[in-house]
Amino acid sequence: MLNQTTEYQSCIQSSEKVSWRLDELLPKDTVLDFSRRFLSDELTGAESIPFLNAEERLLLNHIRSNSYAHLFLFLEEYAVALASQRAGLELHGNATHMRALLRFTEEELKHQQLFARFTSAFARGFKVVPALLDNHVEVARAIMAKSNLGVLIFNLHLELMTQQHYLETVRGNKTETLDPLFCNLLKHHWLEEAQHTRLDFLEAQKILAREPDTLDAALTEYAELLQALRGTLNAQLALDLQTLEKVVGRAFTPEEHQHLAESQERSYVWGFIGMGMKAPLFLSRLRALSPMAEQRVLELAPTYYCD
């Protein structure tokens, strides 16, 4: 069997080093600055809509940014279930493994509270109350119906996706045009998720050491979960467009609505699926599990993005 305890202890130490307090990062009475973009246009695609004026593009950026925060709140419902389930398997077992996984669980709950606090602040300050998905428990249960290994690979994808988002669209000079509060929120979310990706990988190794023949089925489940994620993104997109029409005070023509729906779907799919699949660390982690795993993802990737 693998002797991973040193790695789990390292995850605990790193987690303690980067840990942050919710009330310090985003106080309850936070007032958002709606004069700035929250997310890069690489993640919202708002700037390329030809029939929106500058004010309307900024409104779309804000709507998409709020939905982005909400989708993390939404998706981390299953992540809490996954981490707590894996921790429970270590009861009366390896205390270090269990402690690391319990920190994982607690931090995911904190992230949910962080994004809930942001969306509440957004609703208080925005011109209209945005429409957001509310079936997170149902979705979490559907995800957790898959094998732990399939869900761990899916979770690794999403967590390394957040790293790509931060590295490619937030860190560095690009933050000068974005709201610093939102950039700081994403930075601290990523700092803790970086430890979670290590734990996902260690837990996947643990399963494969015991059940090496389960990888093929888990990768099939990962592909199924990506398709389900695409459906969730499209459901939120439909609500985004309702919110946009409400806030701009006019209905879009059928042609404009189609343009918005198609371009925003590309933006959503690229941001949440394509960027995760191409993340170098995601591919290297898969390769470490099995070269076959990396190859399967590379074969699937063109479904979601084109180089």
Secondary structure, 3 states (H helix, E strand, C coil): CCCCHHHHHHHHHHHHHHCCCHHHHCCCCCCCCCCCECCCHHHHCHHHCCCCCHHHHHHHHHHHHHHHHHHHHHHHHHHHHHHHHHHHCCCCCCHHHHHHHHHHHHHHHHHHHHHHHHHHHHHHHCCCCCCCCCCHHHHHHHHHCCCHHHHHHHHHHHHHHHHHHHHHHHCCHHHHHECHHHHHHHHHHHHHHHHHHHHHHHHHHHHHHHCHHHHHHHHHHHHHHHHHHHHHHHHHHHHHHHHHHHHHCCCCCHHHHHHHHHHHHHHHHHHHHHHHHCCHHHHHHHHHHCHHHHHHHHHHHHHCCCC
